Amino acid sequence: MQAIASWRTAAALLLAPIAAFAQEPPQPLGDPLPDAIPKGDIVVAAVPFVRAPNTTDPAKPVGTNDAYARIQYLMPVPDGSGRLVFNDLRGFLYVTDASGREPAVYLDISDQDVGFYNAQYPNETGLLGFAFHPQFAHEGKPGYGKLYTAFTAVPAGFGSNIEDAALKQLMFYVSGQDQEDVIREWTVADPAANVFDGTSREVFRNAQFAATHNIGTIAFNPYASEDSSDFALLYASIGDGGSANDPQDNGQDLATPLGAILRIDPLGGGEDRAYGIPADNPFVDRAGAAPETWAYGIRHAQHFSWDKDGRMFINDIGQDQVEEVNLGVPGGNYGWRLREGTFATAFGVGSAEIGSVFPLPPTDEELFVYPVAQYDHDEGYAIGSGFVYRGDGIPALEGRYVFADITRGRIFTIATDALQPGHPAPIEELRLTFDGEERALIDVAGFGNTYHGGLRTDLRLGHDAAGELYLLTKADGWIRKLVAMPGS
């Protein structure tokens, strides 16, 4: 008996530290990604292409920055004409061409009586995305002459003239909404014209409770052939609805389109919807789930794009710590607000230290999709656009994913041949020259930052029909083309 008692005492002493460890609260990571991103060997020149017209905001609430033009995306018109279109959040679509012709207004949706509203928070609201139907130039096809825009609007029934602050506040309390995300279809009379003339209809509308983390990219998969189940289906990214730390937990709620990538058939509507639901959407048969949802658990994926092999790349803006590059997975849960990058958030481990990140628990209760690349806020504050480079002008970039930090104006690249979710690829910084001198973009096109102090660039990337890349900076309104250095 004495031997048994001695064994139990020894076992208790051995297990005590394990039990104590199990009960200790998780500790936040002070620097989740301590290694700095190095500058790579690839050097490119950023050359002036066109400058957007100077525009102004309808109001200037606290925090509004002094952008010269809120240019966001630049894309080719899919008709072989060489025309390029870019948007300004303040309501304008402009048309130029591959030669850098002076931009002209193609469409001003603020003048179209569609409820357009960007006065609540001009930095992040307005005309946020656009997409040409892949059959835009194909006469006789269902998508002939059709263009789609994504923008913020006043809640339906409140009218368009709502810039008065008191009326806006009243609207918020009455409706419980701050604004709505809208996708609208425009049908042009002549697809070859450089000024819009035609009709429009509303396709999609969804309410938000705050003025941030709105709808972002809308796009058709450019590599989907006509016999593909993905052909002519419109994808849209919508943030978690705004504010900090997803207070309504929309990211993990399949019942709402917020915090998700949506996939719809814009021409397949019926009696109950202005659009169709693809039969192969992952949650189409799940009770209580929004059938438009293609992927969820996303905080604010302002941008996504495809490579020619069909892979979708999704850039999700982080909260306080980590910026993500993800691969698109139908039905995938990207973890927000329980995960940020390859880390747990305070909500994911039951900690009160909101804003911190923690090591992942030993096992995931949910099957999360983790990033293929990530960086922390030592390197930048908000991930923006990204494309796999498939142009001919810069051979050193061929096949690399090129993406930008919105705030600091840094451009990063990763190799794409062996990407694996949860095993982040090493990132290199692309080096830029201006007039032959290597410089940081923020020193060339920086302006006052109303979020963090100091300077910011508000950088986005665009591309032309040949796959060449462009830098769009709100600070100075310039669009610059990336080209190979002479002799490289």
N, C-alpha and C positions, 0 to 999 in steps of 0.2 A: 504493500500500500504506500509506503514511504517513497518507493521508486516511482510509482505512478504519479504521486503528488509532485515530486521533483520534476518529472517530465512535463506535467501541466504548467508548472511555474515557468519552466524554461520556454515552453511554447508561447505562453502569454507574453513573456518578455520579448520574444522574437516578433510576434504579431502586432504588438503595441505600436511600433513606429509605422507599420503599414496602415493600421487603422487611423492613426493620427494624420498620416499623409492624405488618406482618402477623404478626410473631413476638412482638410485645409482648402480655403477658397482659391480658385484659380487666380494666378497672378498675371496682370497685363504685361504686354511686351512694350518696353520703352522705345525700341527701334526695330520694327518687325523685319525690315529688309536692310541690314546695315551696309551691304556692299554698294558702292557707288556705281552708277552706270558709266562705263568708259566711252570716250570718243572713239569711233571706229576709224577705219582706213578710207572709207568712202567719202569723197569730197565732191559736192555739186555746187553749181552756181544758181543763185536765185535772181532772175532777170525780170525787170518790170514788163508786164503784159498789158493790162488795162487798169484804169482806176475807176471805181464805182462813183456815181454821182454822190455828192454830199447830201445827206438827209438828216432829219431831226425827229426827235421823239415828241409825241403829243402831250406828254407830261414828264415831270422829273421828280418822282418820289425819292425818298432817302435811299441812297445806295446806287442810284442810276449813274453809270459812267458816261464819259463824253466820247462815245464812239463816233468816228467820222461817218461810217456807214456800217450797218449791222449785217454784213455779208456772211453767208453761212455755207452754201453749197454751190458748186459749179459742175455742170454735167452737159454732155453733148445731146443735141436733139437727134433722136434715132432715125434719121432720114438720109444720111450720107451727104448732107449739105455742108458739113463743117461748122454749122452754127453751134454756139455754146450759150447756155442759159444759166444765170445765177440769181439767187434771191437775196433780198434785204429784209430782215425781220420787220422793218417798218412798213411792209406791205407791197413791195415792188418785186416783180420779176423782170430782169433785164436780158436782152439778147445781144450777143457779140458774135465773133467767129474766130476760127483758128489763126487768122492773121492779126487779131487784136484790134478789130474795128471798134470805133467809139461806141460804148454801150448805149442802148436805147431802151426805153420802157416797153416791155412786151405786154404786161398786165399789171395794173394797180388794183389789188383786191380791196384796199381801204376805200375805194371809190365805187364799190360794186353792190352796196347795200346787202351784205351777207353776214352782218353782225360782227365783223372783224373788230378785235379789241386788243390793244397792247399798252394801255396807259397805266395799268396796275403795277407792272414791273417790266419796263421796257428792255432790261438786260436780257430777259429770257423768254419773252412772249412775242407774239406776232406771227408773221409768215415763216413757219419753222421748217417746212419741207415741201418738196414738189417731186413729181414723177411723171414721165411720159409713158403712155401705154406702149407696149412693144409693137403694136399694130398702128401706131400713130400716123405713119405715112402710107399705109396699105389700104388704098381705096377699095371699098366693098367689104372690108373686114369689120367685125364688131367694134374693135378699138380704134377705128379710123378717126383721127382728129381729136383724140381724148387725152387730156392732161389732168393730173390730180394735184391738189394743194392741201397742205396740213397747216392749220392756223388756230390761234386761240380766239374765242368769241365770247360775247356776253351770253349768259344763260338764255335759252329760247323763251320768248315771251316778254323780255325786258327791253327790246328795241336796241338800236345801235348807238344812240346819243347818251352815253353813260359815263362821260369823263368827269362829271362833277363828283367830288370826293364824298360828300354826304349821301348822294344817291347811290354811289357805289357801296358804301357801308350798309345802307338800308337793304340793298339787293342781297348782300352777303347774309344778313340776319334772316331775311325772309325766305331765301331759297336754300340756305345751308351750303351754297356753292360759291366759289370765288370766280370761276370762269369755266368754259367748256372747250375741249379739244374737238376740232371739226376736220373731217376730210371732205373735200368738195371736188366734184368732177366738172371739168370745163370741156365743152365740145366746140372746136373751132370750125368756122366755115371753110377756111383755107389753110391747111397745115403748113404751106410754104410761106405764109404771110409773116411779117415781123412785128405785127401789132395784133393783139387778140381781138377777134370779132366772132361772137358766137353766143352760146347759151351755157347755163350751168345748173347743177342740181346738187343737193346735199346727199352724201353717201353715208357718213358715220358721224356720230356726236356722242361725247362722253364727258361727264362732269368731273371737275376737280375741286378740292376744298382749299387749295392754296395756289399761288401764282407761279410756282416753280415746278421743275421736274415734269414738264409738259410732254406733249407729243413731239417726236423728233424726226428721224428719217422715215420717209415712206418710199418704197422702191419695189420694182419688179425684178426678179432674178434675171439678169441679162444673159445668162448662159443656158436658160431653160428653153429647149426646142419646142416646136409647136405640138409634138406628140408626147411631151412630158406632162405629168400630172401637176407640175409646178408652173406651167406656162400661163402667163397673164394673170397670175394671182398677186395681189398687192399685200406686201408686208408693211407693218407700221410698228415703231417702237414708242411706247408710252411709259413715262416715268411713274414713280410710286404715288404721285398726286401732290407732292410738295412738302415743304417744311423739313425739319431735321429728324433723322432716325425713324422715318416711316411710322408716324404715330398711330395710324390706323391699321398697321400691319398688312397693307395691301399687297406687298411683295409675295406673301405666302398665302394669299386668299385667291383661290381659283374662281371665285364668284365674280370678281371684278376684272375688267380689262386693264386696270392700272398695274404698273410694275411688271409689264409683260411685252412680248413681241406678238403682234397679232398677224393673222393671215386670212384674207377675205377674197372673195371673187367680186370685184366692183361692178361687174356687168351681169351678175347672176341673181339679182334680187327678185323677191316675190311680193306677196300681199303684205307680209308682216315685216319685211326688211328692205332697205334700199340696196342691199348687197347680198351675195350668197355666201354660205358657209361651205368650204371645201369638205367633201366627204371623208378625206383622209386626215383632217385636222386631229391632233392627238386627244383632245378632250371633248370631241363632238358628241360622244355618247355617255359622258359622265354627268350624272345628275348634279345640278347645282353649280356646274362649271360654266364659265363664259365660253361658248363654242368657238369664238374667234381666236382664242388663245392658242398660240403655237409653242411658246416657251414662257416661263415665269420666274419669279424670284430675282427680279432685276430692279435696280435702284433708279438709274437715269441713263439708259443706253441711248445717248443722243445719236449715235451713228452705228450703222452696220453696212457690210458690203460682201460681195461674193468673189471667190476666185474661179478661174475657168474650170477647175475640177469639181465645182459644185459646193465647196466648203463655204459656209457663211462665217464671217468674222464679226463679232459683236464687241464693241467697246463700251464698258459700263463705268460711269463716273462714281468714284467712291465717296464715302462720307467724311471721315476724318483721317484715314490712314492709307488706303490702298486703291490704286487704279488698275482696272482689269482689261485684258484682251481674252475673249472667249471664243470657242468654236460653237456654232449653232447646232443644237440637238433638238429634234422635234420632241416636245413633251418635257424638255429639260427643266430642272429646278436649279437656278443659279445661286440660291442661298440667301439672298437679302430678305429680311434684316438679321438673319441668324449668322450669316457668313459675310466676310468682306475679304476678297482675295482667297488665299489658302489659309485663312485664319477665322476663328470664331469671334463674333462680336459679344458685347456684354449681354445682349438678349439671348445669344446662343449658349451661354454658360451660366445664366442666372446671376450675373454680377450687377452691382449698382454703378460700376465705373463706366458709364455710357460714354462713348467716344474712344475708348481703348479697344485694342484687339488682343486676342489670347491664342495660345496654342490650340489646335483642334483637339477635341475629345478623342479618346481611343477609338470610338466607333461613331458613325453618323446614324442618327435615328431616321433621317431622310437620305435619299440617294441624290446628293448634290452634284452638279457639274462645276468643276473647278477650273480656274483660268489656265491658258497656255502661256501667258506672259503677264507680268504684273510689276508695278513699281510703287514706291511709297512717296510720302509728301516731302521727303528730303529732295526728291528729284523733280516734282511737279505737283500741281494741285487738281487737275481735271483732264482726263483723257478725252480727246476729240475724235476727229475723223481718222480713217485708216483704209488703205487699199493695198492689195498685193500688186506689186509693180509688174506690168506686162507690156510696157512700152519698149521701143527700140533705141531711144536716145541715150539711155544711161545703162549700158550693159552690166555694170557692177551691181545694180539693184535688181536685176532680173530674178523674179521668184521670191523676193523678200517682201515681207509685210512692212509697210511704211505707215507710221501713225504719229500723231502729234499731241503734245500737251497744250491745251487751250491757253492756259495762263502764262506759262513761262516761255512759250513759243519754241520749245525744243522738239526736234523731230527724231524719232527712234525707229530702229529696224530690228526685225528678227528673221532668222531663217525659217522656212515653212515646210521643209521636206519631212520632218519627223515630229510634228507637234503632238503632244499628248496632254489632255486635260489633267490638271493636278500636278504636272511636272513642268513648271514654268521654264520657258526657253530663255537663254541669256539675251539681254538687250544691249544694243550698241547705239550710240548717238550719231546721227548723220551730221556731217560737218558742212556748213554753208559758207559761201563767199558772196560778197556784194561788191561789184566793180573791181573784182580781182583780189579783194581783201577778205580773209576769213574773219567773220564776226558772228556774234549771237543775234538772232532775229529780234530779241527784245530790246537790244541797243539800237536797232534800226527802226523798229515799228512799235515801240512801247508807249503806253500812256498810263495815266493814273489808275491804280487799282482800288476800287471801292469795296473790295471784299477783304483783302489781306494787307493793304498798304503797299507802298512801293509801286512797281510797274507791272503791267500785263500786256499781252498782245491780242488776246481773243483770236487765236489762230484756228483755222479750219483748212482742210485739204479738198481739192477738187481734181477732176480728171477730164481729159478730152477723149474723142473717139479712138485715138491712137494709143491710149493708155498712159499718156504723159501726165505728170502731176503738177499741181498748182498750189500755191500758198495764198490763202485769203485772210487778211488781217483787218479786223474791225477798227483797230486803232487808227489806221491811216487810210483805210478804204482801198488799198492796193491789192491787186491780184498779180502774183509773181510766178513765173514758170520755172520749174526745176530743169536744168540742162546739165549735160556733162561738162566737166572742166576741159578746156582746150588741151589736146594731147593725151587725154585719158582714154 
